[in-house]
Amino acid sequence: MEASKYQKAIYEYIQKGTGNLVIEACAGAGKTSTIVESLKLIPENKKILFIAFNKSIVSELQNRVGDKSNVTITTMHALGFKMLRSKIGSRARIKINEFKYNSYVQNNMRDVFKRLHTPVSKQHKFVNNVIDMLNYGRNYLASSSKEMKEVADKFNLAISDEELSIVMKVMEWGKKNIGEIDFTDMVWLPNALNISPKYDTYDFIMLDEAQDANLAQIGTFLKCKKLGTRVIAVGDENQSIYGFCGASKDSFSKLKNLPNTQTLPLSISYRCPKQVVALAKEYSNNIEASETAAEGVINYETPISEIQDGGMVVCRNNAPLIKLYFDLIKSGKKAYLKGEQGLFEGVIKSVTKIENNMLSTDFANDGILPRMYEELLDARDKMCNCLKISKRDASTSSTILQMYDKIQTVEILSEGLKTRNELLDRINSINKSSDKDGICLSSIHKAKGLEADNVYILCPSLMPSKNAKKDWEKTEEKNLIYVAYTRAKKTLSFLSEVGYDEFSTDNAKFTFADTLADKEVVINKLLNRISYVSNSTNKDESFINDVIRSSGSTSSVHCEVTPNKKAASSKRRTTRRIISL
């Protein structure tokens, strides 16, 4: 295929230009082909470092580029690991431990948990809160309590002052203990310790999927830039959909704002038909149909029964996909879940940490689902306390709605089951299924990079979420729609929501908050739940010093709670009891 006018402009700038280049590539623009051709155009005497998003892309590019000794293709984490290796010496051993920080906090909190008689479930919750904040802080290169609070505010993370103090102590410990690292350390530590490649110098450093990078990754990438090094980044801000897990749109802007940087478009979509492109234009100006593109078809209110074999169904949330999976299987159609391992990862973690073995979908027993609701309600109450917002606002936050999606997923998966092991067996059987033909079911996040002739939008009322409040959340909601639409090569269909009313978001800001309020009454009665009330005291005793032995802090790490009437009557409980951290 002859190069487009956009590709020709890119190739010319790479060959004849002297500055940096940011390529804004629309969905289906032939980005990979453009990258491969660009690499081939650079002279053999020029050293090139290319950072790909994951190992599969690394492998694909290596195969397509061929044997070019001047090109190094790797992942961001592999690059960061190499930098750390150069810091401590080639003979020193670096151990990869994803539980590095989790174990450290847990071990150092043991005495505090024991002193306060903290239940195991509350211990896990506290440790997880600290680790979640630590991960966000490292991704955003937060180096002070003020910066960490800004990150927490950005993502509506309910973190107490006590938890924040521990996070900062743990972060300092992490900088000093680089013989053992997790994957976030690989890209954070080169920034935190100001490590740059000692011996490797490159004429070009190139970054793929730049819109999905976080600030730590961008920082690590730019540490490879020396005097005279040209930066080439490829991405699409309109496909930035991973902000919830730390990706930052600011990363793309940072690359655009580098001195002597040219921005060029790659705007022709060779994937999408004209009608789909016209629809996608409502969310991005940087897309146009190929001259040879078919007209395409847009269908509205398509019945579930009309989903064709080989098509792809995408949905914003996971729970509707699970329901559709079972509905399709029951109707005799073949279907499979895309990225099922990742889809069920959070569900498995939530289920396995519940001590009681009963599912109890009707709340008749003290089982998994009531405990998951308890966790959701506790998270909501903590948001109210830490962020100073109402229960209704907290109930409609993205954090709470994500937790509710997981609960709905478990409710659907557990239909007809009684025990946790039965549920885990069902999940395992879905994961192990080798039948990957038929109808593909995928979340929009997992569908990015995929395409199909016929694409179906399940529960279209979920997009955009009516509960997106912050500007970045609203932007990502629009981006999710754009990504969903641009998977289609021939037809794009919006599925009828008949039979899926439980997932509809019409007036969800009110209905869900009210539903949750009703559910809270049942849960409190069933579990004898004690709500999170406050996390601040004026006591002088220092628990942080017990937590992080070298800290010397005088902060308190306990919270004050008010038990219900039944709890007050127990000899083991008092009217003022410390139960959680």
Secondary structure, DSSP 4 states (H G I P E B T S, - for coil): -PPPHHHHHHHHHHHH--SEEEEEEPTTS-HHHHHHHHHHHS-TTS-EEEEESSHHHHHHHHHHH-S-TTEEEEEHHHHHHHHHHHHH-TTS--EE-TTHHHHHHHHHHHHHHHHTT--HHHHHHHHHHHHHHHHHHHHTT--SHHHHHHHHHHTT----HHHHHHHHHHHHHHHH--SEE-HHHHHHHHHHTT---SS---SEEEESSGGG--HHHHHHHHTT--TTPEEEEEE-GGG---GGGT--HHHHHHHHTSTTEEEEEE-EESSS-HHHHHHHTTT-SS-EE-TT----EEEEEE-GGGPPTT-EEEESSSHHHHHHHHHHHHTT--EEETTHHHHHHHHHHHHHT-SS-B--TTSSSS-HHHHHHHHHHHHHHHHHHHHT--HHHHHTSHHHHHHHHHHHHHHHHTTT--BHHHHHHHHHHHHH-----SEEEEEHHHHTT--EEEEEESSGGGSS-TT--SHHHHHHHHHHHHHHHTTEEEEEEEEP-TT-GGG--TTHHHHHHHHHHHHHHHHHHHHT---EEE--------SHHHHSTT---------EE---HHHHTSTT--SSB----
